[in-house]
C-alpha cells in the first residue's frame, strides 16, 4: 500500500514538474489570457465532438465483444465508456478506465475471463487506431510536423503498433495452448481471441467504421479547441499532433497525461511555426475538454450506484473467478 502511494505521489510530482517547467519557459499570463478569451462556441463544439467519439468507442467495444460471442449491450458499453473517461482523469494509470469497464461487463453477465479479454482487445484496437491515423497522415499529407525532432520516434511507434497488431493476429491463428507451458495459456487465449475478431470480415468492417468515426471526431474536437484560440491548423496536421500527444500521455509517469501532452504539443506545433504559448494553451484547453467529458462520466458513475461498490473487492472477485 505504501509503495502504491509512493508511485502515485511520484507521478503527481513528475506531472507537476513538467507543467512547472513548461510554465517557467513560457509566459503564463499570455496562456491564461488566451484560454480566458477562447471562443465558447468552439469549446462547446469540441465537447460535443469528443462525447460523440466516446459513443463510437463504446460501439466498437460492442462489435468486438459480439465477435467473441460474449456481447456487451450498447447501453452498458456507453455507460462504461463514459465512466472510464472519468476514472482515466483521476487515477494514476491510464488503465483505470479499463478496470471499470471490465466490472461493467462482468456485472452484465459476461464471464470474467471474456469480460477482461474483450476490454483488452478493445484497448488494442484503440491503440491500433492511433498507429493507423499516423500512417494515413504520413501517406496522404506532406506535413511540416514531420520536421519536428521527435517525429521519427512517433513514426516508429506508429509502425510498431500496426506491425505488432498484425503479428499478434498472426500468432493467434497458429499458436496452440496445449503445446506451450501452462503459464502462457492466458496470453494464448488473448491472442487467439484477437485473431478471431479478424476472421469475421463483416464484424471487422463494423469495428473499422467505428474506428474511423471516433478518430475523426476526436481530431475534430482537438481542431475545435485550436480554432477557439485562433490557432489555424489543417486536419492532417491536427491528426499527427494529437496522436503524438496521445502516445506521450501513455508514458506512465504522470497522472492523466498532464505535462506530457503539453510538452509534446509544444514540440509538434513548433514545427508549424506556432509559438509555445499557443501550443500549450491548445493542449491545456483540450485537457479541459477531456475533464468535462470525464465529469459527464462522473455523473453517470454517481447516479448509476457504482459509487457504492468496493471496486477493488469486485476486481479481486473477478480475478478469482475461473476463465472460460
C-alpha positions in Angstrom: 0.0 0.0 0.0 2.8 2.4 0.9 4.6 1.6 -2.3 1.4 2.3 -4.3 1.1 5.7 -2.5 4.7 6.4 -3.3 4.1 5.7 -7.0 1.1 8.0 -7.1 3.0 10.8 -5.3 5.9 10.4 -7.7 3.5 10.7 -10.7 2.0 13.8 -9.2 5.4 15.3 -8.7 6.6 14.4 -12.2 3.4 15.8 -13.8 3.6 19.0 -11.8 7.3 19.3 -12.6 6.6 19.0 -16.4 3.9 21.6 -16.2 6.0 23.8 -13.9 9.0 23.7 -16.4 6.7 24.5 -19.3 5.2 27.4 -17.5 8.7 28.6 -16.5 9.8 28.6 -20.1 6.7 30.4 -21.5 4.5 33.3 -20.5 1.9 32.1 -18.1 -0.1 35.3 -18.3 -0.4 35.0 -22.1 -1.6 31.4 -21.8 -4.2 32.4 -19.2 -5.4 35.3 -21.3 -5.5 33.2 -24.4 -7.6 30.5 -22.7 -9.8 33.1 -21.0 -10.6 34.6 -24.4 -11.3 31.3 -26.1 -14.4 31.1 -28.3 -17.0 29.4 -26.2 -19.0 28.1 -29.1 -15.9 26.2 -30.4 -15.2 24.9 -26.9 -18.7 23.5 -26.6 -18.4 22.0 -30.1 -15.2 20.3 -29.0 -17.0 18.8 -26.0 -19.8 17.6 -28.3 -17.4 16.0 -30.8 -15.4 14.2 -28.1 -18.6 12.9 -26.4 -19.7 11.5 -29.8 -16.3 9.9 -30.2 -16.8 8.2 -26.8 -20.1 6.8 -28.0 -18.4 5.4 -31.2 -15.7 3.9 -29.0 -18.4 2.2 -26.9 -19.9 0.8 -30.1 -16.5 -0.5 -31.1 -16.4 -2.4 -27.8 -19.9 -3.8 -28.6 -18.9 -5.1 -32.0 -15.6 -6.6 -30.6 -17.4 -8.4 -27.8 -20.0 -9.7 -30.3 -17.2 -11.1 -32.4 -16.1 -13.0 -29.3 -19.6 -14.4 -28.8 -19.8 -12.6 -25.4 -21.6 -9.4 -26.4 -21.8 -6.3 -24.3 -25.1 -4.4 -24.6 -24.8 -0.9 -26.2 -26.3 0.8 -23.1 -23.8 -1.0 -20.8 -20.9 -0.1 -23.2 -21.8 3.6 -23.4 -22.2 3.9 -19.7 -19.0 2.0 -19.1 -17.0 4.2 -21.5 -18.2 7.5 -20.0 -17.3 6.1 -16.6 -13.9 5.1 -17.9 -13.3 8.7 -19.1 -13.8 9.9 -15.5 -11.5 7.3 -14.0 -8.8 7.9 -16.6 -8.7 11.5 -15.5 -8.4 10.8 -11.7 -6.4 7.6 -11.4 -2.6 7.5 -11.7 -2.7 5.0 -14.5 -4.3 5.2 -18.0 -5.8 1.7 -17.4 -8.1 2.7 -14.6 -11.0 3.1 -17.0 -10.4 -0.4 -18.4 -10.9 -1.8 -14.9 -14.3 -0.2 -14.5 -15.4 -1.4 -18.0 -14.4 -5.0 -17.0 -16.5 -4.7 -13.9 -19.4 -3.3 -16.0 -19.2 -6.2 -18.5 -18.8 -8.8 -15.6 -21.9 -7.4 -13.8 -23.9 -7.6 -17.0 -23.5 -11.4 -17.0 -20.3 -11.9 -19.1 -17.9 -14.5 -17.8 -14.9 -12.9 -16.0 -12.3 -14.1 -18.5 -14.2 -12.9 -21.5 -15.0 -9.6 -19.9 -11.3 -9.0 -19.4 -10.3 -10.2 -22.9 -13.0 -8.1 -24.6 -11.8 -4.9 -22.9 -8.1 -5.7 -23.6 -8.8 -6.3 -27.3 -10.9 -3.1 -27.4 -7.9 -1.2 -25.9 -5.6 -2.8 -28.5 -7.9 -1.6 -31.3 -7.9 1.9 -29.8 -4.1 1.9 -29.9 -4.2 0.4 -33.4 -6.3 3.5 -34.5 -3.5 5.8 -33.3 -1.0 4.0 -35.4 -3.3 3.8 -38.5 -4.2 7.6 -38.3 -0.5 8.5 -38.1 0.4 6.3 -41.1 -2.6 7.6 -43.1 -1.5 11.2 -42.3 2.0 10.4 -43.5 0.8 8.8 -46.7 -1.9 11.5 -47.5 -0.2 14.7 -46.4 3.2 16.2 -46.5 3.2 17.9 -43.2 5.8 20.3 -41.6 5.2 18.4 -38.4 7.5 15.7 -39.9 10.4 18.1 -39.3 9.9 18.0 -35.5 12.8 16.4 -33.7 10.6 13.8 -32.1 8.7 12.9 -35.3 11.0 9.9 -36.2 10.1 8.4 -32.8 6.4 9.0 -33.4 6.6 7.4 -36.9 8.5 4.4 -35.5 5.8 4.0 -32.8 3.1 4.0 -35.4 4.8 1.4 -37.5 5.5 -0.7 -34.4 1.8 -0.5 -33.3 0.5 -1.6 -36.7 3.1 -4.2 -37.2 2.5 -5.5 -33.7 -1.2 -5.8 -34.3 -0.6 -7.8 -37.5 1.9 -10.0 -35.7 -0.4 -10.6 -32.7 -3.2 -11.6 -35.1 -0.9 -13.9 -37.0 0.4 -15.6 -33.8 -3.2 -16.0 -32.6 -4.0 -18.0 -35.7 -1.1 -20.5 -35.3 -0.4 -20.9 -31.6 -1.7 -23.9 -29.7 -2.1 -23.7 -26.0 -1.6 -27.4 -25.4 1.9 -27.2 -26.9 3.1 -24.4 -24.6 3.7 -24.2 -20.8 0.6 -23.7 -18.7 1.5 -20.1 -17.6 1.3 -19.0 -21.3 -2.4 -20.1 -21.7 -4.0 -16.7 -20.7 -1.7 -14.9 -23.2 -2.5 -17.5 -25.9 -6.2 -17.2 -25.2 -5.9 -13.4 -25.6 -4.0 -13.7 -28.9 -6.5 -16.3 -30.3 -9.4 -14.1 -29.4 -7.7 -11.2 -31.1 -7.2 -13.3 -34.2 -10.9 -14.4 -34.1 -12.0 -10.8 -34.4 -10.1 -10.5 -37.7 -11.7 -13.7 -39.1 -15.1 -12.0 -39.5 -15.0 -9.6 -42.4 -18.4 -8.2 -41.6 -17.7 -7.7 -37.9 -14.2 -6.3 -38.7 -15.9 -3.8 -41.1 -18.2 -2.6 -38.3 -15.2 -2.2 -36.0 -13.2 -0.1 -38.5 -16.3 2.1 -39.2 -16.4 3.0 -35.5 -12.6 3.4 -35.5 -12.8 5.9 -38.4 -15.7 7.8 -36.8 -14.2 8.0 -33.3 -10.8 9.0 -34.7 -12.2 11.6 -37.0 -14.4 13.1 -34.2 -11.5 13.2 -31.7 -9.3 15.1 -34.3 -12.3 17.4 -35.0 -12.6 18.0 -31.2 -8.9 18.9 -31.0 -9.2 21.1 -34.1 -12.2 22.9 -32.5 -10.0 23.6 -29.4 -7.3 25.1 -31.7 -9.9 27.2 -33.6 -11.4 28.5 -30.4 -8.0 30.1 -29.6 -7.5 31.4 -33.1 -4.9 28.7 -33.9 -5.3 27.7 -37.5 -4.1 24.1 -38.2 -5.0 21.7 -41.0 -6.9 18.5 -40.3 -4.0 16.2 -41.1 -1.6 18.3 -39.1 -4.0 18.1 -36.2 -4.2 14.4 -36.6 -0.4 13.9 -36.3 -0.1 16.3 -33.4 -3.0 14.8 -31.5 -1.8 11.2 -31.9 1.7 12.3 -30.9 0.2 13.8 -27.7 -1.8 10.5 -27.1 1.4 8.5 -27.4 3.2 10.9 -25.0 0.3 10.6 -22.5 0.6 6.8 -22.5 4.0 7.1 -20.8 3.1 6.1 -17.2 5.0 8.9 -15.4 2.2 11.4 -14.7 -1.5 11.4 -13.8 -3.9 11.8 -16.7 -1.0 12.6 -19.1 -0.8 16.2 -17.8 2.5 17.8 -18.5 3.4 15.1 -21.1 0.7 16.2 -23.5 1.7 19.9 -23.2 5.4 19.1 -23.9 4.5 17.1 -27.0 2.2 19.8 -28.2 4.8 22.5 -27.9 7.4 20.4 -29.9 5.0 19.3 -32.6 3.2 22.7 -33.0 6.6 24.3 -33.2 7.3 22.6 -36.4 4.4 24.5 -37.9 5.8 27.8 -36.7 3.2 28.1 -33.9 4.6 29.5 -30.7 4.8 27.6 -27.4 2.2 29.7 -25.7 -0.5 28.9 -28.3 0.6 25.3 -28.4 0.4 24.9 -24.6 -2.9 26.8 -24.5 -4.4 24.4 -27.1 -3.2 21.4 -25.2 -4.4 22.7 -21.9 -7.8 23.6 -23.4 -8.1 20.1 -24.9 -7.2 18.7 -21.4 -10.1 20.7 -20.0 -12.4 19.2 -22.7 -11.3 15.7 -21.6 -12.0 16.8 -18.0 -15.5 18.0 -18.8 -16.3 14.7 -20.6 -14.8 12.9 -17.6 -17.2 14.9 -15.4 -20.1 13.6 -17.5 -18.7 10.1 -16.7 -18.5 11.1 -13.0 -22.2 12.0 -13.1 -23.0 8.6 -14.7 -21.0 6.8 -12.1 -22.6 8.7 -9.2 -26.1 8.2 -10.3 -25.6 4.6 -11.5 -24.9 3.5 -8.0 -21.3 2.3 -8.7 -20.0 4.8 -6.1 -21.3 2.3 -3.5 -19.3 -0.6 -4.9 -16.0 -1.6 -3.5 -14.2 -1.6 -6.9 -11.0 -3.3 -5.5 -13.1 -6.1 -3.9 -15.1 -6.6 -7.2 -11.9 -6.8 -9.2 -10.4 -9.4 -6.8 -13.7 -11.3 -7.2 -13.3 -11.3 -11.0 -9.6 -12.4 -10.7 -10.6 -15.3 -8.5 -13.3 -16.4 -10.9 -12.2 -19.1 -13.4 -11.7 -18.1 -17.0 -13.8 -19.9 -19.6 
